[in-house]
């Protein structure tokens, strides 16, 4: 499961919003990721727990989609376990 948060730092307050991500796996195994683009964050946080090779591919596709939707915004990854 992959969850993405957009975070904005205002003064001493950090605001965190969950981004909506839709994934679609085609019959051939290709992964398509759609991200709901919101306001300009200071950075993005990806939280994931990978359990299969399909999850690894989805993580790569989510990262690519975030880089396209939010150019120049730093992306942080929180992944407590790698299979």
N, C-alpha and C positions, 0 to 999 in steps of 0.2 A: 504494500500500500504506500502511495506517495501523496504527501500533503505539502502544499506550498503556501507560505505566508509572505505578505508584503509588509515591510516594517518601515515606519517613518519616525525619525527622532525630532521632536519639537521641544526645545529647552531641555528639561530633565525628564520629559515624558516620552516613552516609546510606545507608539501605537502599532498594533499588529492586526492585520486583516487576512483572513483565509481567502485564497484565490480559488475560483471554480476551475477545475480541470476535467475535461472529458477525454477519455481514451477509447479508441476503436481499434479492434484487431480484425484485419481482413482475413478471409479464408486461407490465403497464402502465408499468413503469419506476420504480415507487415503491420506496424503500429502507427496509428495516426493520433496526434495529440492536439487538442484545441484548448486554449487558455483564454479565460475571460479577462480582458485587459482593463485595469482600473487605474487609479491615480498614480503619479510618479513616486515610487518609494525610494528611500535611501538605500535599502538593500533588500534582497529576497532570501528567504530561508526555505530550504527543501528538507523535509523530515521524511525519512523512509526506513523501512525494514524489508530488505530484499530476501526473498525466499526461493527465487527461481531465475533462470536465465532470461525468461520473458520480462521479469521485473527489472533486470539490468538494462535491457533494451528500452523499456519504457522510461527508465530514469534518464538514459542518454537522450531520448526524444524530448522529454520534458525540459531538460537543460537546454537543448537546442532551441526549442520554442520560446523559452524564457529569454534567451540571448537575442532572439529576433524581436520579441515584443518589448523588451526593456533594454535597449542597447546602452552599454556603459554602466549599468547598475550591477554592483557586486552581488554575487550569488554565494550563499553559505550552504553547506551540506551537513546535516546531522544524520549519521548512519551508524547506529550502535553495533550492528553486526553485519559482517560480510560472509556469505556462505562459501 
